[in-house]
Amino acid sequence: MRALPSLLAFLAALALRLNVYGAQAAEDASRVGVVDKVENEAQVISASGAVTATVGAPVHLKDELRTGANARLQVTFLDETQLTLGEHASVVIDRYVYDPDRGIGETVLQATKGAFRFATGRIKEMKDSNIAVSTPFADIAVRGTEFWGGPLDKYGVLLLKGKVTVSNQAGSVMLGEPGRVPIFPRRSTRPALPLRGPPGRSPAPLRPSPCTDGE
């Protein structure tokens, strides 16, 4: 009978360890990237609360990335896609899949405010890929692209490389030439014809900062 308490204690310890391993496995499965550059106040917000963004901090599916005044935050995803936020910005990682063995990749972001810069990684090479960014004014379909999105005088998109299609309920504009900026003040207004933007660099909301290489 003396062995019974010891056995029960062993089983309890084993169950606790399995629970810890299970929680760690679930967290690893939801991890989509890591913070690799940060300047001033920035946060990673999840269902369990907000934490200060620090270099090396993991980023998970459904997390919200948020920056404060004069802040910059850069996240590198598992496929080497890079997302940079300017000040007073917010982006939610809505969906992310990177499965090179099956040739499947998906990145879907919700950019709710502020400026951001997006550079696609290996997902663009997948045979079955979907890359999109939703903003309050339009949706941006991405194809092998590096681009900037955010407020100028009005909300706009600056294509740096590749192609994007900017669309809302009123119409769409396809950009295939770097340096073009379609402007759209609201979802009910069709994006304006592309205008010439500053070539090869991000607009002021993302400069100056060690988190970007637009200079």
N, C-alpha and C positions, 0 to 999 in steps of 0.2 A: 504493500500500500504506500510505502514511502516513495516509491518510484512515480506514483501518479501525479503528485504536485510538480515534480520535476518535468514530467512529460507535458503537463498542461502549460507550464511556463515556457517550455521549448516551442510548443505549438503556437502560443501567443506571440512569442518573439518572431517566429517564422512568418506568421500572418502579417505582422507589422512591417517586416522587411519586404514582403511581397507587395504590400500596399504602397510602400515608398517607391519600390522599383516600378510599379504600375503607374504611379503618378509622374515619375520622371520620364517614362516612356511616352506617356500621353503628351507631356510638355514638349519633348523632343519632336514628336510627330507634328505638332502645331507650329514649331519654330520655322520661320520663313526667311530670316535674315539676321543681321547684326548691325548695331550702331557702330560706324567706324570713324565718324567725325562729328564733333559737336562744338558749338560756340554759344556762350551765354545760356539763358534759360530755355530748356526744352524738356519735354516729358514724353513718356510712353505710357499710354492709358489703356488698361485692360479691364475685364469684368471684375477683377479683384481689386482694382484701384489704380492710382497714378504713381509712377516712380520717376525720379529724375533720370533723364537720358545721360548715360555715360558711355565712353568708348568701350566696346566689348559687350555691351548689354544686349541680350537676345530680343528679337522682335518676333511676335507671333501673329497668327491669323486672327483677324478681327481687332487687332490693336489699333488705337488711334495715335498718330504721331502729331505732337503739337509743339509750337514754338512761341516764345514771348518776344518782347521788344529787342531789336538788334540781334536776333538769334539766327543761327543756321544749324541745320541737322541733316546729316547724310546717313542713309541706310543702304547697305549692300545686301542684296537678296542671294539666295542659294545659287542661282544661275548667273550671278555677277551683274544683274540689273542694278542700276544705281538710281536712287531717289533722293533729291536734295530739296529741303524746304527752306524758304526765306522766313523773314520775321512774321509773327502773327499769322502763321499758317496752320492748317489742320488737314490731315490726310488719313483716311481709314483704309486698312488693308482688307478689302471685302472678300476677295478670293485669290488663292495662289496655289498652283500645282506645277511641280517640276519633276517630270518622270522621263529622263532621257532614254531609259531602256525601252519604254513603250512609245517614245517619240511624242509625248504629250506635254504641253505647257500652257499655263494660263496665269495671267496677272490682271486683276480687276481692282482698281483703286477708286475711292471716292474723295476727291479734293474739294472740301467744303468752303475753304477760305484761304486767302494768301497766295503767294507765288511758290511755284515748284519747278524743278528741272528733272526730267526723266530720260534715262538712257538705257535702252533695252540690252539685255545680256544674251545668254545662250538660248533662252526660250524662243527667240526669233528664228532659230535654226530648226525648231521642232516641226515635223510634218503636220502635226495637228496642234496649232497654237492659237491663242486668243489673248490679245493685249488691249486693254481699254482703260480709259480714265474718265470718270464722270465728274462734271463740275456743276455748279448751280446754274450755269447758262447754256451748256452744251455738253455733248458726249464726244470723246476723242478716241477714234479707232486707230491703232498704232501698227505700223509695219516697218520693222527694222530701223528704229527711229531714235533720234535724240531731239528733244524739244523742250521748250519752256512754256509754262502756262501761268497766267495770273493777271492782276490788274495793271493796266497802263492808265490812260484817261478812262478807258472802259476795259472790260475783260478781253484778253487776247491770247493767241497762241503763236509762238515764234518757233518755226521749224529750223533746226540746226543741221539735221541730217536725216535722210530716209523719206518716208511718206506718212501723212496722217490724213484722216477724214474727220472733219469737224461737223457735227450735225445736231440739230434740235428739232422740235416739232414743226418749225417753219421751213426747214430746208437743210442743205448741206453744202460744204465746200471742201474740195480735195486739194491738199498741198503736196506738191512733188518737187518744189524748188526751195532750197534753203533760203532763209532770210525773209520769208513771207509771213505776214501776220493777219489772219482774219479777226475782225473785231465783232463782238456780239454783246449787246447790252442786256438782253434778257432772252429766255427760252422761246418766247413767242415772236421774236424777231430773227429773221434769217441771217446767218453769219454773213458779214459784208465781204465783198471781193478782197482777196489778199492784197495787203499793202507791203511795201518794202520795209523791213526792220533792220536793226543793226547787225551786219554780217558777222557770223562766227563768234558771237558772244551773247551772254545772257543780259537782259535788261537790268536796270538799276536795282529792282527789288531783290535780286540775288547777288549783288556786288556791293562792296568788296567783301570777300570772305575766303578763308583757307578751305572751305568746304566745296568750292567750285573751281573750275579751271577755265572759265569763260574769257579770261583776259588774254 
